[in-house]
Every structure is written in C-alpha cells, then in structure tokens.
Amino acid sequence: MRFKITGSGSYVPKLTKVNDDFLDSEFYDNNGSSFENSNSEIIDKFVSITGIQERKYASEKLNSSDLATKAANDAINDSKIDPETLDYIIFAHNFGDISYNSKQVDNLPALATKVKRNLNIKNPKCIGYDILFGCPGWIEGVIQAKSFIQSNMANKCLIIGSETLSRVTDLNDRDAMIYADGAGAVVLEGNNSESGGILSHSSASYTSEGENEFIYYGIGNKTDTDNNSNSDKFLKMNGRKVYEFALKNVPIAMKDCFDKSKQNISSLKKIFIHQANQKMDEAIINRFYKLYKTTPPDDVLPMNIQEYGNSSVATIPTLFDIVRKGNYKGHKISKGDVIMFASVGAGMNVNAITYQV
C-alpha cells in the first residue's frame, strides 16, 4: 500500500504587515522594562536573525476555520475527489477560532467539524477531529492519516494546518513581528498502483527538562494598563531555548526518519522545514547534512518566511502547495523526487516525513 498526496491547497491572507509598521510599537522585555535600543535597531536585528520582511494577517471577518476551509476546498479540487468520500478530516492548530479583537480561544466544536460543515459534507462516516501538537501538528496529522489508511480504517484523509497567530500576539513583545496567519491542506490517499508516497516518518516529544516552558501561553510584557492586564494571555516564546533545542534535536529526528527510508542522502531534492526562523532553519539543515558528513545542496531548502512570516502549523503545507504547483523562487518538485517534511514546536515536539513525489 502506498500513501500518496493526491491534492494540495493553501490560503494566504491578503493583508500584509511590513516591518516598518512596527516602528511606533512599544516593546518591553519579560520584566516589563523598555529597551535601550530604538525600534529601528530592534527591527534590523530581528531581520538579520529571522529573515522576515513581512507577514500576512487574516481579515477581520475570517477565523482560522475559514482560512482552513479555503485551503481544504483547494486541496479537494486539486485531488479531483468527491468530498463525500473523505474518511477523516484532521485539523492541526493551536488556538482554535479567535474572533478579531478577542483573546478568547474557541475550540468548541472542533474546528475540523466546522470545516466539514463549511464544505457541506453530509456523510456521517466522515470523521473530523483536531490535533494540538505545536507547530509540528500538520506533519503529525499526516502521520496519523497514514496509519488510518494502513490499518484499513480509511482510504482518503484531508489534513489541514491553519492558524491566526495575529490574534494571540502581544504587541508589546518583539516576538509579535514573527507571527502570521495562513492555512494549508493536503489529501492523502491509499494507492496500490502508483510508486512513491510516504517512505518513512519519525516523531518525538520532550518534556523532562522544562521544555513545556519554551513556548507557552502567558501574560503580556506590559502589565500596567487596563488593555493588557494579568488576565490577558498571549503566545510567548523563550527564543534562545527554542533555538538551542531545535539545533540539538531536529537534525537527529530528521536523520532517524531519513535512515528508515533507505534512501541515499544524495537523492534528497527538497526539505520543507517549518518556517520558524531563517537562521535557525539553515543551521538545522547544515547540522542534518553534517550527520552524513556532507554539506547541503544550494537548492535543497525552499523558504517563504521572508514574505509570509511564521504561521505555525500552516507553514509547511502552504510552502509545499506553492512549490508543488509552480516554480517558487527557482524551487520546483517533479514526479519521483524524494523530499522531506520536518518541524519543531511547542511541546516540545519534533517530527519528520520522507516522501517520494
């Protein structure tokens, strides 16, 4: 049995926020103190590390499940399947639907069931559920879908990654410049006739050394105003800890995954890694190839974080869809290519998939 992606889709919001839009922001550290550096200096350093020049935000009328529906519909149309034949809709996210100007997380009902309703799927045997696995959630959803198909519990699964991180960012935190909105989706099917598909996968969760505190939901950096009181919580990150953790653990997970595929490292054409931080992602790839005593090819790492920002679970399926359907900044994939998906995020979780197009 082969496990093939037969369709992909994405939705990138139209609203663009550039770095200069943060020049008038009031940034504070975790202790509530302001920085000595000017915002211009802060932004310059931010760009040198993350590579982010701009990010996309959802319009006021759209929530995460709305973005997801658009990406899902795109993937279904691309796969040319009848949506009524879907067995599972697996929706990876972290914060649910958060209405514009609201900080309240809404996960009830599950966003996957909202997408099923939005797609007007009537089949009660089509099961929708959500997965909370940090930024690696979409990859984990694909792994779960593969297991459903392998065990004859399903034949067609829709896996979505969607997030509106702009709704949970602390505007007084420099990290607010990282986060973005977006959605991506794929249809995974079981197939006995075609070659390729999922060749291997690997996942790991680390919790024993305080990793749960690396990325978390916490109070704002400025706590002396009514608009940002101790009761308001936002997406928070210990950037240094995340960076160190990722460089230590992600290359190992990637090697574990790739070794299981029995492929030669020279056959790996593209790595679609979570678009978290350009400097960190490039360092991860260098360390991964170092484990094979070689260096990465110049064209192995497509990236769109520069213009799209970090949309968590949506970064990989969005980038994959864009590259799959066209030539993005010189990157394209062809039938028979061996590629890899890899991610790291809150949990702390890491995972990877080796896939042959």
Protein Blocks (a to p, Z undefined) as FASTA:
>chain_A
ZZddfbdcddddfbdcdfklmmmpccddfkopacfbdfklmmmmmmmmnopabdcdddfk
bcfklmmmmmmmmmmmmnopafklpfbdcdddfklpadehiabdcfbdcfklmmmmmnop
ablklccddddebjmlmmmmmmmmmmmmmnopafbdcddddddfklmccfkbfklmmpcc
ddddddddddfkbgghjfbdcddddfknoplmmpccdddfblcbfklcfkbccddddfkl
mmmmmmmmmmmmmmmmmmmnopafklpmbdcdddfblklmmmmmmmmmmmnopacdfklm
gcfklmnopnhjmmmmmmmmmmmmmceehiacdehiacddddddehiacddddddZZ
